[in-house]
Amino acid sequence: MNTSLIQEKFKSLFQTTGDIYTSPGRINLIGEHTDYNGGFVLPGAIDKAMYCEIKPNGTDKVRAFALDLGEYAEFGLGEKDLPAQSWAKYIYGVCREMIKRGATIKAFDTVFAGDVPLGAGMSSSAALESCFGFAINDLYQLGFDRFELAKIGQATEHNYVGVKCGIMDQFASCFGKEGSLIRLDCRSLEYQYVPFHPEGYRLVLVNTCVAHELASSAYNKRRQSCENVAAAIRKHHPEVELLRDANLDMLRETANEVSAEDYIRAEFVIEEIQRLLDACAALEKGDYETVGKKMYETHIGLSRKYEVSCEELDFLNDVARECGVTGSRVMGGGFGGCTINLVKNELYDAFIKRATESYERKFNIQPKIYDVIIKEGARKLE
């Protein structure tokens, strides 16, 4: 994204210039619904990001302008100063979480914008939190490390936005590295970089442009299923705290103690944790065909066992398979959103044409196509 529009607006609003910071959105290659079961995820920062220009203003009020929305907000940094605009709550929340951790923050002027598509599962909110977290930390020399910045972003969602998210999105935004995915252990928060150099392939998201309404209640129900099964396994194996600690043999022992629905949900999670580890091993060897196979297996599991897919996502997954795409699956919680596809360069044009035309014919909706490249995490732009 060209930051010149942000700079022009900042200059016209505040008659000065500030520093420019950026933080990316993310994809997750594989590892879905594993986070709350203590498993692993495999995100990467992408070349779609949030950008802000920022400068201390010497007053007691933050003055912020959301360029994409054309909206302005002014707010203090006290506990009772929560702004009305939803986007401003993210900036305010980051400041408050830092203050709670002992930081001294003075008010500032800012203009921000981004090219992370909203509602496409690339986590624009985490990009926004990480962008301001990194900027404010750097500007006032607060000394928070990237680890703490990710936790500040997550706490902002919990305490000021009302979303009980995990930490993957903020972690990917803060720790992203060009040419690498991040294998994050959701229990210990230990991580390692896994090489991602898909030469001859492209990573492309196809957005269904649908969001089915049952998402939050269905999510809670599935989470409960996983907890039920972990508790049943724990009776035989006291060391099993979460499904991450279990294997399929342990699960089979509980077949008569849990509902058929709970059983199949847990089976998906245990298999998915292993699939992610297999995909990481394949990436270390540069074996993208195996990675693609694992992506298809994940989609089938999410569709048939975890039942969080929908007709539109299954349709796009079938089209990918018919076009010879190496790997394809629903990305994110499900019930809409995007498929993530690993596509050989020579098949790309034919796949996009067929996916777009056949999807529009069937559902009367034009899907959105996003090419993504794995890039660096939060940083200051010189």
N, C-alpha and C positions, 0 to 999 in steps of 0.2 A: 504493500500500500504506500502511496505517495503521501508524506506527512505535510506537504505544503499547505493544504487546506486548513489543517489544525493550526499551523503556524500563522497563517493569515488571520484566522479568527481570534487567536490568542492576542495578537498584536492589536487588532481593532478593539477588542474588549478591554484589554488591560494596559495598552500603550507601552509594552515592554516585551522582552523575550525570556523564555525559561529553558529548562533542560527537557530533553525528550527521552522517554522510556517506552519499552514495549514488552509484552508477554503474550505467548502463543496460546491458541486453542490446542486440542489434542485429539488423537484417535486412540482406540484400544484394539490392537490386532487380534487378540484372542484372550479369553478369560472373562467370562460374563457370569454375573451372580455368584462369583467366587469370593468377592471382597468381604461380605458379612459372614462368610463361613470360614474366615481366617486363611483363605487361599492366596493365590498369586494373581496379578494382572500384568498386562504387557502393553502399557501405553507408550506413545511417542508424541513429542511436541511437533506441531505442523507449521506450515508457511502461511497460516491465516492467524491474525493476532489482533490484540488491542494496543493502542498507542495513546500516550498522553504527553502533553506539554505541561510543565508544572513549575511554579516559583513561589517562595514564601512572600506573603503580602503585608506583613507587619500589622495586621488587624486581628480581631478575635473571631472572624468569620471566614469559613472556606467559601470561595466563590467558584462554582463549577458549571461548565457548559458541556452538554452532551450533543456533539456536532451532528451525529446521525439522526437524532430525534429533534434537534432544534430547540432544546429545552435548557433553561437556566435554573440553578438552585443556589441558595445561600443558607449556610447553617453553621452553628457553633459546634464545639467539640465536647460539650458537657454531656452528662448521662441523660439529660432531659431534652436534648436538642435533635432528636431523631427527625430527619427530613421526611416530607410527605412523598416525594417522588421515589418510585421503587429503585431506579438506577442509582440515585444519590445515597440510598441506604447502604449500598456496597462500599462506597468510598468512606462514608461516616463509620460504618462497622469496622473496617480495617483500622481506621484511626483509633477507635475506642478499644479494640482488642490490643493494640500496641500500648495505649495508655495504661490499660489494666496490667500490662506486663512491665510497668515502670518507666515507659518512654515519655519524654517531654516532646510534644509536637506543637508547633505553632501553625497558625492558619496559612492557607496558600490559595493561589489562583490556579485553575486548571481548565484545559479543554481536552476532551478525549474523543476518539472515534475508533472504529475497528472494521475488519473484513472477515471476522469469524461469523459464519451464518448463524442466525438465531434459530433455535428449535431444530437443529440438524444433528444434535448429539456431539458437537465438537467442543462443548463447554465454554461458551462465551462468558459465563458468569465467573468461572475460575480464572479465565484470562484477565478479566477486569480486576478482580481482587489481587491477583499476582502482580499485575502491572502497577497498581497503586501501592501495594505492599513493598515491592522492590524500589519504586521511586521514592517513597517517603523514607524508607530505611536508609537509602543512599544519600538523599538530600540532607537529612538531619543527623547522619552518621550514628544511627541507633545501635548498630552492632548485632542485629538479628541475623542468624545464618539462614540459608535457604530452607532448611528443615523447619525452623520456627516460622518462617514466612508462609510455608504451606499450611501449617497448623493455624496460623492467624486467618488465612483465607477460609479454611474449613469452619473455624469458630464464627466468622462473620456470617456465613450461611446459616449456621445453627441458631445464633443469638439475635441476628438483626434482619434476616430474610425469611427465616422460618422453614428452611429446608434442611432435613437431617441427612446430609450427604456424607459419603465416605471421603477419603483423602486423596484418591487417585488423581482427580482432575487437577487439583492445586499442586500436587506433587509433580505431575508431568509438566505443568506450566513453569514451575520453579527449576526443575532439574533436567529439563529437556536438553538433548545433545544431538547435534547434526550427525546423521549416519548411524544412530543408535536408538533402539527401543529400551525401555526401562523395565526390567523384571523386578516388580515390587512385591515384597512379602507383606500382605495386608495385616498380618498379626504383629510381626516384630518391627515393621517398617524398614527392614534391611533391604537394600536394593543393589542390583548390578546392571551395568550396561550390556546389552546384547547387540551384536553387529546387525545392521540392516542396510544392505547395499544391493537392492534388487535390480541389478543391471539386466536390461532386456525386459523389465516389467514396469508397470505403472500401478500406483495405488489410487483407486478412484472410489468415491462415495456416490451412491445413487439415492437421492432423497425421495421417499414415497410421497412426501408432502401430506401425510395423514398422521393424526395422533388419535388413537382410540381411547375413549374416556376412562376405561376401567383400570388404568395403569396403577394408581396409588393403592387402591384396595387390594388389587391382585398381587402387587409387590409384597404388601404386608402378609398376605395369606401364604405366599411361597416362603417367605422368611420364617414364618411360624412352622411350616412343614419341616424345614431344615432343622429347626430347634427341637421339634418333636423327635425326629429320628436320632439326632445327636444324643438326646437324653436316653432314648431306648438303647442305643449302643453302649452308652456309659455304664448302664447296669451290668453289662458283661465285661466291659473294658474301661475301668475307672479313669484311665489316662486320656480317654477321648473327651476333649473339651468342646471342640467344634468339628464339623464334617471334614475339615482339613486333616484331622488326625486319624480319620477312618479309612478303611479300604473296602473293596467290594465284598470280600469274605465276611468282614464284620457286619456289613449291611445285610447280607443274606441271612445271618443269624437272627435278625429282627423281623424277618418276613411275616411272621404270624403275630407280631406285637404292634405293628404300625399299620395305618391305612394304606391301601394300594396307591392312593394319590401321593401321600407323603413319601412312600418308598421310591416311586419313580422320580419324584423331584430330587431326592437325595442321591439317587443313582446318577442323575445328570451332573450334579455338582462334583461328586467324587471323580467321575470320568473327565469332567472339564478341567479339574486341577491337574490331572495327569496329562491331558491333551496339551495344556500350556507348556508343561515341562518338556514334552516331546517336541513341540514347536520350537522352543528355545534351543534344544539340542540340534535340531535341523538347521536353524539360522546360523549357529556356530560353524556348521559345515557348508553354508551357502546353498543348502538344499531347499529351494523355494517350492518345488513340487510337493514335498511332504508337508510343508507349511500350508499350502493350498488345500491339501487333502484334509488336514486337521480343521481348517476353517469350515469346509463343507460339513464335516462331522459335527462341529459345534452348532451349525445352523439346524441340522436335523434334530439334535438334542433339544435346542431351544424351542423348536417348533412342536415336536411330538412328545417330549418328556416334560419339559418345563412349561410348555404351552404359553409362551409369551410372544409368539410371532403373530402374524395376521395374514389375511389373504394377499394383500399387496406385497408384503415382504417375501412371502413364499413364491409369489409369481416372479419377482425380480431374481430370486435365487435360482429358480428353474431356468429362466432365460440365460443367466450366467453359465449354468451347466451346459445348456444346449449350444451355447456359443464357444465352448471350450475354454472358458475362463478358468485360470489355475485355482483360484480360491474365492469363495464368496460366503458371506454370512450376515445376519442381522447384527448391527453394532449397537450396544447400549442395552437399556432395560427391556426394550421390546415394545409391542403394541403400536408400531409405527416408527417413524424416523428413517434411518438410512440402512442400506446394505453397504458393507465395505468389501471391495473387490480387488484381488491381485490379478492383473491382466497383462498378458504378453503384449509387447508393443505392437506386433503385427496384427493382433486381434482387436485392438482398442477401438478403432473407428467403427468396425462392423458391430461390435458389442454395444457401443453407445447408441448407434443408429437404431438397432433392433430393440434395445431396452426402452428407449424413448418412445419410439413409434408404437410398439405393441402395448406398452403400459398405458399410453394415452388413449389408444383404441379401446382397451378393456375397461379402464377406470374413469376415462374422461378427465384425467388430471395430467398435467405435464410434469414429469419428475425433474428434479434439479440435479445437475451433475457437478461434482467438485473433485478436481484433481488435487491430491495432497502430496507434499514432500516433507520428509522428516527434517526438522530444523532445530535451532538452538532455543533454550528456555529464556526466562526473563533477563533483560539486560538494558543498559543505557545505550542510546544511539549517539554516536559522536557526530 
